[in-house]
């Protein structure tokens, strides 16, 4: 039979542990400092409601990103910037439909509806973004025969955008990634950030995914394996 005094003592100890741990939870907020940068990935018209490759609820990331960006002195934005007839377009492959795959020289390529063609309104950044202090816009996917999800490296795994060198030259180490889409350009950017030696955080509520054939769950698993930290905007002290 359980001794009543022992039970009360145990409960008291548990309560003390909870109280004592509260300051630790509060201290878990992630501080933005001079080594921090926000990477805003592909918040473009084609990926927003009504676009040719609309991400469900893609427009909902904009107010979250705008609020977050106010706390960052260092912000980089990216744009998909494809040529007409790009190799990643289903329309460039006879008999193929969007979301099917083909094997290219650099590996398996998901085929997409035509999107973010250079100079079109669909390729423009959302007019509702309000980040006047953004220092750099990286355009990617402009080589006709190579796709580029990541802000760091094209899909061939070799051709770089120069972003890593730019960040390192400014001594920026802690990267917070937001935007579209979680399971493709956001995930590839975050994992390449880790490969390049940066700390990487993906802000889940500042992203939305496409989730084709289980791609979203796989992306989160791959990011976790790479050491990417999954956080919410409320975890950041701005």
C-alpha positions in Angstrom: 0.0 0.0 0.0 1.3 3.5 -1.0 2.3 5.6 2.0 0.3 8.9 2.0 3.3 10.9 3.2 5.4 9.5 0.4 2.7 10.4 -2.2 2.4 14.0 -0.9 6.2 14.3 -0.9 6.4 13.1 -4.4 3.7 15.4 -5.6 5.4 18.3 -3.8 8.7 17.5 -5.6 6.9 17.4 -9.0 5.3 20.7 -8.3 8.7 22.2 -7.3 10.2 20.8 -10.5 7.5 22.4 -12.7 7.9 25.8 -11.0 11.7 25.6 -11.2 11.6 24.8 -14.9 9.4 27.7 -15.9 12.3 30.1 -16.2 14.0 27.6 -18.4 11.1 27.6 -20.8 11.1 31.3 -20.9 14.9 31.3 -21.5 14.3 29.0 -24.5 13.3 32.0 -26.7 15.7 32.4 -29.6 17.5 35.7 -29.6 18.1 37.6 -32.8 21.6 39.1 -32.9 24.1 40.6 -35.3 24.9 37.1 -36.6 21.3 36.4 -37.5 19.6 36.6 -40.9 16.1 36.0 -42.2 15.8 34.1 -45.6 12.5 34.8 -47.2 12.0 32.1 -49.9 10.0 32.6 -53.1 7.0 34.6 -51.8 5.9 35.2 -55.4 2.6 35.6 -57.2 2.8 32.2 -58.9 2.8 30.5 -55.5 0.0 32.6 -54.0 -3.8 32.0 -54.4 -4.7 32.4 -58.1 -1.1 31.6 -59.3 -0.1 28.9 -61.7 1.5 26.8 -58.9 -0.5 28.1 -56.0 0.5 26.8 -52.6 -2.5 26.3 -50.3 -2.8 29.2 -47.9 0.5 30.6 -49.3 -0.7 34.1 -48.8 -1.0 33.5 -45.0 2.8 33.5 -44.6 3.0 37.2 -45.6 1.8 38.9 -42.4 3.9 36.5 -40.3 7.0 37.2 -42.4 6.4 41.0 -42.3 6.1 40.9 -38.5 9.2 38.8 -38.1 11.3 40.8 -40.5 10.9 43.9 -38.4 13.3 42.3 -35.9 16.0 41.4 -38.4 18.7 43.8 -39.6 19.8 41.2 -42.2 17.2 39.9 -44.7 17.7 38.0 -47.9 14.9 37.2 -50.4 14.8 34.7 -53.2 12.9 34.5 -56.5 12.3 31.6 -58.8 13.4 33.1 -62.2 12.8 30.5 -64.9 13.4 30.8 -68.6 10.4 30.1 -71.0 10.4 26.4 -71.7 12.4 25.6 -68.6 13.4 21.9 -68.1 11.3 21.8 -64.9 8.0 22.6 -66.7 5.8 19.6 -67.7 5.0 21.5 -70.9 8.6 21.0 -71.9 8.2 17.2 -71.9 5.9 15.6 -74.5 3.2 13.5 -72.9 4.1 14.5 -69.3 1.7 16.2 -66.8 2.5 18.4 -63.8 3.7 16.5 -60.7 5.0 13.6 -62.8 8.8 13.0 -62.7 11.5 12.6 -65.2 15.1 11.5 -64.9 17.6 14.3 -65.9 21.4 14.3 -65.9 21.4 15.6 -62.3 18.7 13.2 -61.0 15.0 12.9 -60.6 13.0 16.1 -61.5 9.5 16.8 -60.4 7.6 18.5 -63.3 5.7 21.6 -62.6 3.1 23.8 -64.3 4.8 26.7 -66.0 5.6 29.2 -63.3 7.8 32.2 -62.3 8.9 32.9 -65.9 11.4 35.8 -66.1 9.8 39.2 -66.3 6.2 38.1 -65.8 3.9 39.3 -63.1 3.8 35.7 -61.7 7.5 35.9 -61.0 7.1 39.1 -59.0 7.4 39.1 -55.3 4.1 39.6 -53.4 3.1 43.3 -53.3 2.0 42.7 -49.7 5.6 41.9 -48.5 6.9 44.9 -46.5 10.6 44.4 -45.9 12.3 47.6 -47.1 15.6 46.7 -45.4 16.1 43.5 -47.4 19.7 43.6 -48.6 19.8 41.0 -51.3 17.5 39.2 -53.7 18.9 35.9 -55.0 17.4 34.7 -58.3 17.5 31.0 -59.0 16.5 28.5 -61.6 17.5 30.8 -64.5 19.6 28.1 -66.2 17.2 26.5 -68.7 18.4 23.0 -68.2 18.8 22.9 -64.4 16.2 23.5 -61.7 17.2 25.3 -58.4 15.1 24.8 -55.3 17.8 25.9 -52.9 19.0 29.4 -52.4 22.5 28.1 -52.1 23.0 25.4 -54.7 21.3 24.4 -57.9 19.8 21.0 -58.4 23.0 19.6 -59.9 24.5 19.9 -56.4 27.5 21.8 -57.8 26.6 25.2 -59.2 26.4 27.7 -56.3 24.4 31.0 -56.2 27.1 32.7 -54.1 24.8 33.1 -51.1 27.0 31.2 -48.7 30.0 33.4 -49.5 27.9 36.5 -49.1 26.6 35.5 -45.7 30.1 34.4 -44.5 31.6 37.7 -45.6 29.1 39.4 -43.3 29.7 37.0 -40.5 26.1 35.8 -40.5 25.8 32.4 -39.0 22.3 31.9 -37.7 19.8 31.6 -40.5 16.0 31.6 -40.1 14.1 30.3 -43.2 10.5 31.2 -44.1 8.4 31.2 -47.3 7.3 28.8 -50.0 7.1 26.0 -50.3 8.1 24.1 -47.1 8.8 20.8 -48.8 10.8 22.1 -51.7 12.6 25.4 -51.8 12.4 26.1 -48.1 13.7 22.6 -47.2 16.4 22.5 -49.7 17.6 25.9 -48.7 17.7 24.9 -45.0 19.5 21.6 -45.6 22.1 23.3 -47.9 22.6 25.9 -45.2 23.6 23.1 -42.8 25.9 21.7 -45.4 27.6 25.1 -45.7 28.1 25.2 -42.0 25.3 27.5 -40.9 22.8 27.1 -38.1 19.4 26.7 -39.7 15.9 27.2 -38.3 12.7 26.7 -40.3 9.8 28.8 -39.0 6.9 26.5 -39.5 4.0 29.0 -39.3 5.9 31.3 -41.7 5.9 28.5 -44.4 3.4 26.5 -46.3 3.9 23.2 -48.2 2.8 21.7 -51.5 2.7 18.2 -50.1 2.7 16.0 -53.2 3.0 12.2 -52.6 4.1 12.6 -49.0 6.7 15.3 -49.8 6.0 17.4 -46.7 6.5 14.7 -44.1 9.6 13.6 -45.9 11.0 17.1 -46.0 10.6 17.6 -42.2 12.3 14.2 -41.6 15.1 15.0 -43.9 15.6 18.5 -42.3 15.6 17.0 -38.8 18.3 14.5 -39.9 20.4 17.3 -41.3 20.2 19.2 -38.0 17.7 21.9 -39.1 15.7 23.2 -36.1 11.9 23.3 -36.5 10.4 26.4 -34.7 7.4 28.7 -34.6 7.5 32.5 -35.0 6.6 32.8 -31.3 9.9 31.1 -30.4 11.8 34.1 -31.7 12.5 37.1 -29.4 12.3 40.1 -31.7 
